[in-house]
Every structure is written in structure tokens, then in C-alpha cells.
């Protein structure tokens, strides 16, 4: 490794080339992994219960471990094309570029719906009922 000279003093680089390569690869894989393993969900019409795996078709990695959408949604798209009821006491939190799409269906949520910055709710010909909770919007509603 070559030493640098600064005003007569010897200075070594902070990281060796191998360590720089390893750090670059680690940051790349960390970002790539979060995109690869995000799940997307679409209602099937078989069940109207949000917590029933039969109500959802899942695509993306990890669907066996997460057969229906969790209440904390991150980097996923949830598409509701059939009536669905969320009766859990925990709020639904849309975070990290998540999207909830409701197309021509009734979405009944008995808890809060929190749409964080960078996430969105899109509704077309839909009825969205929230109560006794509320909808908190920092993201986009279309």
C-alpha cells in the first residue's frame, strides 16, 4: 500500500481497496435486498377478512411467511378489488413507498389508517369506511 505525504508527514488511506470494495458491495446488497423481498398483495374475493390468507394473493419473496398484509406495510402494494374488512385494533401504517389501491370495492377499517410521507392511497369507485378510528395523511391520497 502506498503512503501519502502531507507536509512531510506520512498519512495512510483510511480504507484498503479490499475494504472499500466490501463496503460498497454491502451497501448495494442492503438496498437491493429490501426491494427484492417486498410482498405485493391482491384480494382474491374468497374471503372478506383481512387477516385470512385465503383473502389474498401474494407475490414477491417471503409470501409463505407473510400470506396476508401485516398492519405495518413497507415497500409493498396492496390492491383491493373485492370487499374486505380490517377488524384488528392495530392501525394500518403505510410506510416507505407503500401503496394501498382500492378499485370498485368496499374497504371497512375499524382502526386507524396512517399514510406516511412517501406512501399513498388510491381509490377508484370505492367506498372506504374508517371508524371508530381516523385516517392520518402525510402521504398522498388520490
Secondary structure, DSSP 8 states (H G I E B T S, - for coil): ---EEETTEEE--SS-HHHHHHHHHHHHHHHHHHHHT--EEEE-SS-SBTT-GGGEEEESTTTTT-SS--SEEES-EEEE-S-EEE--SS-EEEESS-EEEEESSEEEESS-EEE-TT-EEEEES-EEEE-SS-EEESSEE-
